[in-house]
Amino acid sequence: MTMGRIIFYEDRNFQGRSYETSSDCPELTSYLSRCNSCRVESGLFMVYEKPNFMGHQMLVRRGEYPDNQQLMGMSMSDCIRSSRMIPTHRGPFRMRIYERENFGGQMHELVDDCDSVKDRLSMSDCQSCNVMDGHWLMFEQPSFRGQMMYVRPGEYRNLRDMSMDNMSNISSIRRIMDMC
């Protein structure tokens, strides 16, 4: 399995103190007073505007991100507060999505990307899911646009609680393929 490596910097343009990691980091302020830029040496990571993998999130892959506010595409608080490494997944992808929380209502099983939950699956909403295989991104808008939320294998009984104030609806879903 390929390990990822990301370096966080206190200031924009890779200035100030830095912190390097190859694993999840629920609280970056344990290492840096703030984080305003990052460099992904290898692998894939989700970066979050709040501690404990909460708030707005963005997928970052190998490359340089000199200004986190531009990276997140919105007015974030002021910096990245946590990050999660996304392990490389080789093999099938499988997820069950449910119309209502606690696995209620209409259910569909996905093994591929879905660019429109409403049009392709005739589901008005997606409020819970069970990820059996692979790592996925759920998007607020069709065609993989808007705010995103990362889900890994496990049961998610209430996606609205997970996304906090980020997303009002889940409209498209994409597999996280080995994109390094």
Secondary structure as the mmCIF struct_conf table of DSSP 4:
data_model
#
loop_
_struct_conf.conf_type_id
_struct_conf.id
_struct_conf.beg_label_comp_id
_struct_conf.beg_label_asym_id
_struct_conf.beg_label_seq_id
_struct_conf.end_label_comp_id
_struct_conf.end_label_asym_id
_struct_conf.end_label_seq_id
HELX_LH_PP_P HELX_LH_PP_P1 THR A 2 GLY A 4
STRN STRN1 ARG A 5 ASP A 11
HELX_RH_3T_P HELX_RH_3T_P1 ARG A 12 PHE A 14
STRN STRN2 GLN A 15 THR A 21
BEND BEND1 SER A 22 SER A 23
STRN STRN3 CYS A 25 CYS A 25
BEND BEND2 PRO A 26 PRO A 26
HELX_RH_3T_P HELX_RH_3T_P2 LEU A 28 SER A 30
TURN_TY1_P TURN_TY1_P1 TYR A 31 TYR A 31
BEND BEND3 SER A 33 SER A 33
STRN STRN4 SER A 37 SER A 42
BEND BEND4 GLY A 43 GLY A 43
STRN STRN5 LEU A 44 LYS A 50
TURN_TY1_P TURN_TY1_P2 PRO A 51 PHE A 53
STRN STRN6 MET A 54 VAL A 60
BEND BEND5 ARG A 62 ARG A 62
STRN STRN7 GLY A 63 TYR A 65
BEND BEND6 PRO A 66 PRO A 66
HELX_RH_AL_P HELX_RH_AL_P1 ASN A 68 MET A 72
TURN_TY1_P TURN_TY1_P3 GLY A 73 GLY A 73
BEND BEND7 MET A 74 MET A 74
BEND BEND8 SER A 77 CYS A 79
STRN STRN8 SER A 82 ILE A 86
BEND BEND9 GLY A 91 GLY A 91
STRN STRN9 ARG A 94 ARG A 100
TURN_TY1_P TURN_TY1_P4 GLU A 101 PHE A 103
STRN STRN10 GLY A 104 LEU A 110
BEND BEND10 VAL A 111 ASP A 112
STRN STRN11 CYS A 114 CYS A 114
BEND BEND11 ASP A 115 ASP A 115
HELX_RH_AL_P HELX_RH_AL_P2 VAL A 117 LEU A 121
BEND BEND12 SER A 124 SER A 124
STRN STRN12 SER A 128 ASP A 133
BEND BEND13 GLY A 134 GLY A 134
STRN STRN13 TRP A 136 GLN A 141
TURN_TY1_P TURN_TY1_P5 PRO A 142 PHE A 144
STRN STRN14 ARG A 145 VAL A 151
BEND BEND14 PRO A 153 PRO A 153
STRN STRN15 GLY A 154 TYR A 156
BEND BEND15 ARG A 157 ARG A 157
HELX_RH_AL_P HELX_RH_AL_P3 LEU A 159 SER A 163
TURN_TY1_P TURN_TY1_P6 MET A 164 ASP A 165
BEND BEND16 ASN A 166 ASN A 166
BEND BEND17 SER A 168 SER A 168
STRN STRN16 SER A 172 ARG A 175
#
